[in-house]
Amino acid sequence: MKKAVIITISIAVALTIASLAFVIYLNSNFLPKGRFVPDESTFDNSLNCNDLILMDDKLYYNFNGNDDIFKYGTYEIDKDGSRRVQWNGPSFSGGAPLDYFKLFKGNLLLPDISASGGIYRYNTDTQSKELFSSLKDYKENRYQSFDIIDGKMYLSTKDKLFVSSDGVNTEEMFDLHNVSPDYSVYRISDDCIVYVSKGNHIKQYNYKTKKVVIDKKLYIPDKELELEDIFLIENNIILEYSNDFGTKIYNFSDNKMLYETGGGYYYLNVVNACHDCLFISVDEDGILSIDIKTGKITKLVNGDNCCIYIFGDKWIYYTKGYDDILYRTTRDGKTTEKIFG
């Protein structure tokens, strides 16, 4: 009797595994498709979200696919088509978590620093993690995280910022005790960091010359608003304020209000920039471009959009709706292409 039960259970398990394997096989043959033809000069843009990276004329896209348990993954997209290079198997609670990457010297770096100070890269061919570098003074400084900005690696500890050109050697650049605890936002661009200091002053500090080049009192347009973010764009300091009723974007350098959301369901999702233009994604209102100098606002895309990615002077890349379909539109909004999904 026991033997018959064991045989029955074994057959049931085998059939379940075979069925699951067949479903995975079927779905893998109907994965989302994409194609990408690069046709613009590109530059580093630290304002991009981490879900889309351009490297060696290929896009790497973390596709959620509305939590599809089979079709989610990181996809490599180029002129020949697309292939999935990261997938963590079916997850019946939705798409399994994906590692996101940071681009550094032609490598897709994983965002975490190991307990021994190691930084790892992702090999898309073997779909595995490999040691990229080891931080020389990790035991002394205990770096917590890093960002890649303008081709350099910026590492943060509890109270300091460091810069590295190779992921091995580091140089101290800024003491985070200078940042106001009430407005704990700062932004790095080129050799400068812009931040709100104690006493609520906007300061721009050049860490190469070790000089403060701007020191002006912080402007708050409404006492109900909170400072959410700060940007340094084409030598303009841009401030983003928000509360439960909307968002304001202000050019601190020119004392000019650039944009205000309409309230209600109109919430700002993302701010990005290219040269002298801001690009913002607003719930229910699409993607807008704002000329920093003139304040002119142009609607590029209608509808509910999410992230904005900019790699060059021609195209604005964006996801639309909850299915994470990837599109791109020209800076004037006149030509739109579907890239993936």
C-alpha positions in Angstrom: 0.0 0.0 0.0 2.7 2.4 1.0 4.6 1.6 -2.2 1.6 2.4 -4.3 1.2 5.8 -2.5 4.8 6.6 -3.0 4.5 5.7 -6.7 1.4 7.9 -7.1 3.0 10.8 -5.4 6.2 10.4 -7.5 4.1 10.4 -10.7 2.2 13.5 -9.5 5.4 15.4 -8.7 7.0 14.4 -12.0 3.9 15.5 -13.9 3.8 18.8 -12.1 7.5 19.4 -12.8 7.0 18.5 -16.5 3.9 20.7 -16.8 5.8 23.6 -15.2 8.8 23.1 -17.5 6.5 23.0 -20.5 4.8 26.2 -19.4 8.2 27.9 -19.0 9.3 26.6 -22.4 6.1 27.9 -24.0 6.4 31.3 -22.4 10.1 31.6 -23.2 9.2 31.3 -26.9 6.7 34.2 -26.6 8.9 36.6 -24.7 8.4 40.4 -25.4 10.3 41.6 -28.4 12.3 44.8 -29.0 14.7 46.4 -31.4 16.9 49.5 -30.9 18.9 51.4 -33.5 21.2 54.1 -31.9 21.3 57.2 -34.0 22.5 60.0 -31.7 25.6 61.1 -29.9 25.4 60.1 -26.3 26.6 61.3 -22.9 26.5 60.3 -19.3 23.3 61.3 -17.5 23.1 60.6 -13.8 19.4 61.7 -13.7 18.3 58.5 -15.5 16.6 55.9 -13.5 18.5 52.6 -13.1 16.0 50.5 -15.0 17.4 51.5 -18.4 21.1 51.7 -19.3 22.8 52.3 -22.7 26.1 50.5 -23.1 28.0 49.7 -26.3 25.0 50.6 -28.6 22.8 48.2 -26.6 20.0 49.0 -24.1 19.6 47.0 -20.9 16.1 47.2 -19.7 14.6 45.9 -16.4 11.2 44.9 -17.6 8.5 44.3 -15.0 5.8 43.3 -17.5 3.0 44.0 -15.1 4.4 41.4 -12.8 4.2 38.6 -15.4 5.9 35.6 -13.7 7.4 34.3 -16.9 8.1 37.4 -19.1 9.8 39.8 -16.6 13.6 40.2 -16.7 16.5 42.2 -17.8 16.5 42.4 -21.6 19.4 43.3 -23.9 18.1 45.3 -26.9 20.0 46.2 -30.0 19.7 46.5 -33.8 19.4 42.7 -34.2 16.6 42.3 -31.7 16.4 41.4 -28.0 17.3 38.7 -25.6 16.7 38.2 -21.9 19.9 38.3 -19.9 18.6 38.1 -16.3 15.7 36.1 -14.9 15.2 34.6 -11.5 12.6 32.0 -12.4 8.8 32.0 -12.0 7.5 33.8 -8.9 3.9 33.3 -8.0 3.8 36.6 -6.1 4.6 38.5 -9.3 7.9 39.2 -11.1 10.8 38.2 -8.9 13.2 41.1 -7.8 15.8 42.0 -10.4 19.3 43.4 -9.8 19.6 46.8 -11.3 22.9 48.1 -12.6 25.2 51.1 -12.7 27.3 51.8 -15.8 31.0 52.3 -15.1 33.9 52.0 -17.6 31.9 49.7 -19.9 30.7 47.4 -17.1 27.3 46.8 -15.6 28.0 47.1 -11.9 25.8 45.7 -9.2 24.7 48.4 -6.7 25.9 46.8 -3.5 29.3 46.8 -1.8 30.2 43.4 -0.3 31.2 43.0 3.3 34.8 42.9 2.3 34.6 46.0 0.1 34.1 44.2 -3.2 32.3 45.7 -6.2 30.8 43.2 -8.6 29.9 43.4 -12.3 27.2 41.4 -14.2 28.3 39.2 -17.1 25.4 39.1 -19.6 26.8 36.2 -21.5 27.2 33.9 -18.5 24.4 35.6 -16.6 26.5 35.6 -13.5 28.2 38.0 -11.1 32.0 38.6 -11.2 34.3 40.6 -9.0 35.1 43.9 -10.7 37.3 45.6 -8.0 38.1 45.8 -4.3 38.1 49.1 -2.5 41.5 49.5 -1.0 40.6 51.4 2.2 37.2 49.8 2.8 38.0 48.6 6.3 38.9 52.2 7.3 36.0 54.0 5.7 33.2 51.4 5.6 31.5 52.7 2.4 27.7 52.2 2.4 26.8 52.9 -1.2 28.0 54.4 -4.4 26.7 56.3 -7.5 28.2 56.8 -10.9 28.2 60.5 -12.0 30.0 61.8 -15.1 32.1 58.7 -15.4 33.3 58.8 -11.8 32.4 56.7 -8.8 31.1 58.6 -5.7 31.0 56.6 -2.5 29.2 57.6 0.7 29.8 56.7 4.3 27.8 57.8 7.3 29.3 61.3 7.3 31.5 61.7 4.2 31.7 61.5 0.4 34.6 60.0 -1.5 35.4 59.9 -5.2 37.1 57.2 -7.2 38.2 56.9 -10.8 38.8 53.2 -10.8 36.7 51.6 -8.0 39.9 50.8 -6.0 41.5 54.1 -4.8 39.4 56.8 -3.2 39.8 60.4 -2.3 37.8 62.2 0.4 35.8 65.1 -1.2 33.1 66.3 1.2 31.9 66.2 4.8 28.2 65.5 5.0 28.0 67.3 8.3 27.8 70.4 6.2 24.4 69.4 4.9 21.3 70.6 6.8 19.5 67.7 8.6 16.2 69.4 7.7 17.0 69.3 4.0 19.2 66.2 3.5 19.4 66.5 -0.3 22.5 67.2 -2.4 23.5 66.9 -6.0 26.9 66.3 -7.6 27.8 67.5 -11.0 31.3 67.8 -12.6 33.6 69.0 -9.8 30.8 70.6 -7.7 28.3 69.6 -5.1 25.2 71.8 -4.4 23.3 71.4 -1.1 21.4 73.1 1.6 23.7 74.0 4.5 22.9 74.5 8.2 21.3 77.8 8.5 19.3 77.0 5.3 21.6 78.4 2.7 22.0 77.0 -0.8 25.7 76.4 -1.3 27.7 75.2 -4.3 31.1 73.8 -3.3 33.9 73.0 -5.8 35.8 70.0 -4.2 38.7 70.4 -6.6 39.5 74.0 -5.6 38.0 73.5 -2.1 36.0 76.7 -2.4 32.3 77.7 -1.9 31.3 79.4 -5.2 27.7 80.1 -4.3 26.1 80.9 -0.9 22.6 82.3 -1.0 19.6 82.0 1.4 17.2 79.1 0.5 14.0 80.3 -1.0 10.7 78.5 0.0 7.8 79.8 -2.0 5.2 78.5 0.4 5.5 77.5 4.0 3.4 74.4 3.3 5.9 73.1 0.7 8.9 70.9 1.5 12.1 70.8 -0.5 12.2 67.4 -2.2 15.2 67.6 -4.5 17.9 69.8 -5.9 19.5 69.8 -9.4 22.6 71.4 -10.9 21.8 71.8 -14.7 23.9 73.9 -17.1 25.1 76.1 -14.1 21.5 76.6 -13.0 20.4 75.4 -9.5 16.9 73.9 -9.8 14.7 73.2 -6.8 11.8 70.9 -6.6 9.2 71.5 -3.8 6.1 69.4 -3.1 3.3 68.7 -0.6 0.0 66.7 -0.7 -1.5 69.0 -3.3 1.2 69.3 -5.9 4.7 70.2 -6.9 6.6 73.4 -7.9 9.9 73.6 -9.8 11.9 76.7 -9.3 15.0 78.1 -11.0 16.9 79.3 -8.0 19.7 80.9 -10.2 17.2 83.1 -12.1 14.5 83.5 -9.4 11.9 82.0 -11.7 9.1 79.5 -11.1 9.3 77.1 -14.0 6.3 74.7 -13.3 3.5 74.0 -10.9 1.3 70.9 -11.1 -2.4 71.4 -11.3 -3.2 69.6 -8.0 -5.6 66.7 -7.6 -4.2 63.7 -9.4 -1.5 65.6 -11.2 1.6 64.4 -9.4 5.2 64.8 -10.6 6.9 61.4 -11.2 10.3 62.2 -12.6 12.6 65.1 -13.5 15.3 64.7 -16.1 17.3 67.1 -18.2 19.3 67.6 -21.4 21.4 70.7 -21.7 19.1 73.7 -21.1 15.8 71.8 -21.0 14.0 70.0 -18.2 11.8 67.0 -18.9 9.1 66.0 -16.4 6.7 63.1 -16.2 3.3 64.0 -14.6 0.6 61.6 -13.7 -2.4 61.8 -16.0 -0.7 64.7 -17.9 2.1 63.1 -19.9 5.7 64.3 -20.5 6.5 68.0 -20.7 9.7 69.8 -21.7 10.5 73.1 -20.0 13.1 75.6 -21.3 15.1 76.6 -18.2 15.9 80.1 -19.5 12.6 81.1 -21.1 10.2 79.0 -19.1 8.4 77.8 -22.2 6.5 74.5 -21.6 5.8 72.0 -24.4 3.8 68.8 -24.1 5.6 65.9 -25.8 3.5 62.9 -24.8 0.0 62.5 -23.5 -1.1 59.9 -20.9 0.1 58.3 -17.7 3.9 57.9 -18.0 6.5 56.8 -15.5 10.3 57.0 -15.9 12.2 59.3 -18.4 15.6 58.3 -19.7 17.9 60.6 -21.8 21.1 59.5 -23.4 21.6 62.2 -26.1 20.3 65.3 -27.9 17.6 63.6 -30.0 15.5 61.1 -28.1 13.5 61.0 -24.8 13.0 57.4 -23.7 10.0 56.6 -21.4 7.8 53.9 -20.1 4.0 54.1 -20.4 1.2 52.6 -18.3 1.6 49.7 -16.0 2.9 47.2 -18.6 6.4 48.9 -18.7 6.3 49.2 -22.5 9.3 51.2 -23.6 9.0 54.0 -26.1 11.1 57.0 -27.3 10.0 60.3 -28.7 12.0 63.1 -30.3 12.6 66.3 -28.3 9.8 68.0 -30.1 7.4 65.1 -29.6 6.7 64.8 -33.3 8.2 61.3 -33.8 7.5 58.4 -31.4 8.8 54.8 -31.7 8.0 51.7 -29.7 11.3 50.1 -28.5 10.3 47.1 -26.4 7.2 45.3 -25.0 
